[in-house]
Amino acid sequence: MNEGRKEHRFEGRLVILGFGSIGQGVVPLLLRHIEMRPEQMLIIKPHAGGMDAADEYGVPHLHAAVDEANHRQLVGSRLRPGDCLLNLSVDVSSTALIGLCQERGALYLDTCIEPWAGAYTDESAPPAQRTNYALRESALALRRPGRGRPTAVITHGANPGLVSHFVKRALLNLAHDTGAGDAAPRTRDDWGRLAQRLGVRTIHIAERDTQFGEQRKQPGEFVNTWSVDGFVAEGRQPAELGWGTHERHFPADGARQESGSLAAIYLTRPGAGTRVRTWTPLAGPIHGFLITHGESISIADYLTVGDRANPAYRPTVHYAYHPCDDAVLSLHELAGANWRMQSGQRLIKHDIVSGMDELGVLLMGHARGAYWYGSQLTSAQARTLCPFNSATSLQVTAPAMAGVVWAMKNPDRGIVEPEELPHDEIMRLCRPYLGELVGVYSDWTPLADRGWLFDEDLDRDDPWQFKNFRVS
Ligand code: NAD
């Protein structure tokens, strides 16, 4: 087992909110890489079950559900300047907690921008308000000018999170392999110009999870390898994608945002009901779900060159997720019930028999066609590398730990997104936990093998149009 090295000595209190698949997996990593005592931590979650990891490491816990009315008293009262809040809960507003931490002088990290319970399912809210675009804008609106504000790292799990560092590594590899040079960009603008110069048109977060448990999905239950609540909530949100400057067919069900970064559009349909063609090295061509995710917007925004309203360059960026097979069946059943959740829910983790999470970024449209860069991690490898983890959770908990370490070492950076963290330092911390880290070129395009069965409405002049990826 990797004993790791201590990256930082921490004297304060670390409050962990939520202790599900990610919270349980991150505790051993935090204790492995940060010099602190388990008693410096405090876990807050509503119910007493599922505390094995906390009990094994001697981490204190308290059981209470955090809500709008009690979050100041329950969480705020436990944070002093220099303390840290690691938010790994669902249904608790990230912006409320970020605001609280900024006020108290405490560090903050989450892996997803969550609203208060019910916001995703509020049928009276217009679709634009149920987007991750709106959630991101509300978090960024808490930024204040100047340095010296407590560091709050937002959306730093696997995706969103680690994949933004994969994109930078992939751009550097692509630049090297195509003879475009080895100089690393220094500024945000430089990264955008590098992507533009390389001709990257579309970036998928292309993921294929093949893990399965001892007991397969039963009728009436939703099975997944990470939060069922989290996945269903984001799957019911409108599909969203960073909208590239090369796109020439605006989707019939597409809608533009009216303010903010203007980097993304949304579709007036749930992401869990929107499929796209994508490719990963081991799975080959697959259909993934275009689930909305923060990185689709933040990466597209970060790589935008020129004026936001009329950019010279922006890639199309979106998630293309093939979850574990039982989750695909669960989504099929959920869609049939018009997105009303099944009565049963089951998270598979300790009972996973076999499988891999192949998670990476697929950069397309450049001189070498398509390039996938990412992590191929099996459940067996994950268990050897760190207890209380599956392949899926370890790809999230490693960057969460790395983000906490970075925040502790850099406590006054204000509210930051993954793209604003040093990718090489984060990759160094995560690398031991990612299994095989590979970069693979492919001649795959979404037009490969198309049109022989039925006549399809395709743009054959430019394979990288969103229209060609979409499964109609
Ligand atoms: P989970 O459903 O397994 O666990 C969620 C935890 O939150 C549970 O312990 C639950 O009891 C707790 N919780 C629920 N309501 C609460 C409340 N009112 N107050 C306090 N705690 C409450 O979820 P998970 O898989 O561990 O995911 C946790 C978070 O991480 C979610 O926001 C999820 O979207 C996010 N996530 C991000 C990534 C990524 O790669 N960025 C990947 C997986 C999960």
Residues whose N, C-alpha, C, O or C-beta is under 5 A from the ligand:
A	BS01	NAD	L17 G18 F19 G20 S21 I22 G23 I44 K45 P46 A64 A65 V66 L88 S89 V90 D91 T111 C112 G157 A158 N159 P160 G161 W226 S227 V228 D229 G230 V396
